[in-house]
Amino acid sequence: MSLVSTERIYTGRIVNLDRDTVRFPNGSTGTLEMLRHPGAAAVVPFLDDPAAEDPRVLLIRQFRHAADDFIWEVPAGRLDPGESPEGCARRELEEETGMRADRVEQLTTIYTTPGFTDERIHLFLAQGLTAGAQAREADEFMELHTLAWSEAMALVGRREIVDGKTLAALLFVQCFRR
């Protein structure tokens, strides 16, 4: 598929909306609306060695307008211009939990909903946490929770974690890092 032309319909604080004319793999053309997003990073912060029997992890319960409720999430946020994904993960970890990480390891990168947005979230695992300084934004309403890994997995199993990046990050760790 290749881009034939693009028209900016809306420029926002977080996302932009474009109307793209594209050439599909079969040679035909069509019009798609695409939300453009700068990308984000999310981090699974471990208080203990992830290989321990039942290590502790930090999760947040954050109010999300789109969900009209508090939902379970890993710390995450939007990349600033010129910021690396790892730098964003470290910054968001400290801003949202008040913790700094000695070690940050990239897990994978996911597209959130590639049918209509180019947003990619870079997923990380953080270890060696020490106290830093929390600095939440004015529109961030969240509670910090320390959970045993088994408790986090129980939340997944009971379908209480509904945030896609959080599910992807936790299940990636469960499948490939433990």
N, C-alpha and C positions, 0 to 999 in steps of 0.2 A: 504494500500500500504506500502511496506517496501523496504528499501534500501538494495540491494544485494552487490553492489560495486560502487566505485566512482573513477574517474580518473581526476586529475587536468590538464586541457588543456592550460589554460592561467591564469597568475597572473598579475593583473593590480593595478593601484593606487586606483581605486574606486571599481571595481568589479573583481571577479574571475569567470572563466568559467569552469564548471565541466561537464564530461560525466558520468551520473549515470545509472547504471543498476538497475531496480526496479522490484519488484514483485507486480503486480496489484491485485485488490480485487478478481478477478476471478481465481487467481493462475498463470496466464501467466506472462512472463517477457518481458521487453522491455528496450530500451535505450532512455534516455531523456537528452537533453542539458540544463543545469541550470546555470543561472547567480546568483552568490552568492553576496549578498550585506549586509553590516553591519546594515542596518536599518537607519531610519531618523526620525526627528520630524518636525512638522509644527505647526504654531500657528496663530490663528485669534486674532489680537491685537485690543482691544476696547479702545478708548480714553474716552468714556462715559459708563455709566452703560448699559449693553446689553439689559436690560429690558426697557430702556427709549424709548420714542416714535420713534425717528429716530436717534439712536446713531451713532457716527462717528467711523470708522474703518480705520486701516492703511493697504493698499495694495501696492505691488510693481509691477512695470513693469520691467521685467528682460529679457535681451537678452539670448536666448537659441539657440545654434547652431543646435540642432536637429529640431527645429521649423523654423529655419532661419528667426527669427523675435523676437520682444519683445512680451512677453505674461504677462498677469495679474497673479499674484501669491500672496499667503500668505507667510510670512517669513518662511524659512525652510532650513534644512541642514542635513547632514550625522552625525550619532552618532560617536563620537570618541571612541577608545577602552576604555572599562570600564565606559563610561559615561551613566548616566540614561537618559531615554527619556525626562523627565521633565528638567533635566539639559541642555540637547541639545536644547530644545525649548527656554529656557531662554537665552542661549548663542546666538542662531541664531537671536532671537528677537533683542537683543542689537547690535550684529554685523551688521545686515542688516538695522535696523531702527534707531539705536541710543537710544532706549527706554528700560527701565527695568520695570518689572511687579511686583507689590506687591502680586498679586494672579494669579496663573496658575492652570487651571482645565483641567484634561484630558477629552476629548470628546469621542474618540473611536480610534481604531487601524484598519488600512486597509492594505490589500495586494495590491500592485500596479498592477501587472500583473502575477497572480499565475500560468499561463501556462508555464512560462519559467524563473521566478525569485522568490527568497524567500524574496525579499525586502518587509519590512513592514514599514509603516509610522504611527507614533503615532501623533494624532491630538489633539491640545490643544486650549483653549480659555484663553486669558490674559486680566487682568483688573488692574486698579490702576497704570497706566503707568507714569513713571517719566524719566527725561532725563538721559541718560547714555552716552556711547561712541561708535560711529559707528566704525567698523573695518572690512571693506569688503575685501574679498580675491582678488588677482590680476586678476582673470578671471571672477569676478562678475561685470557686467555692468547693473545697475538698477536705476530706479527712484522711489522715495517714494511718495505716494499719500494718502491724507486724503479724504475719501469719506463718505457721509452719507450712512447708511445701505441701504436705499431705492435705492441709486445709485449703490451700489454693487449688489443688487438683480436685478436691471435693466440690468447690464452687463451680469449677468447669463441668464436672459430672452432673451437678444439679441444674445446669444451664443458668446459673446466676451471673456468670460472666458473659456478657453479650457484645462487648466491644471487640471488633475484628482484630485490631493490632495486638490487643492483650491476649486474645485466644491464640493467635499465630505465634507470639513470642513465648508464651508459657508452654504451648505444645511443642514448639521447636526445642526448647530446653529439655522438656520431658523425654522427647524421642532421641535427641542427638547429643545432649550434653550431660546426662546423668548416668 
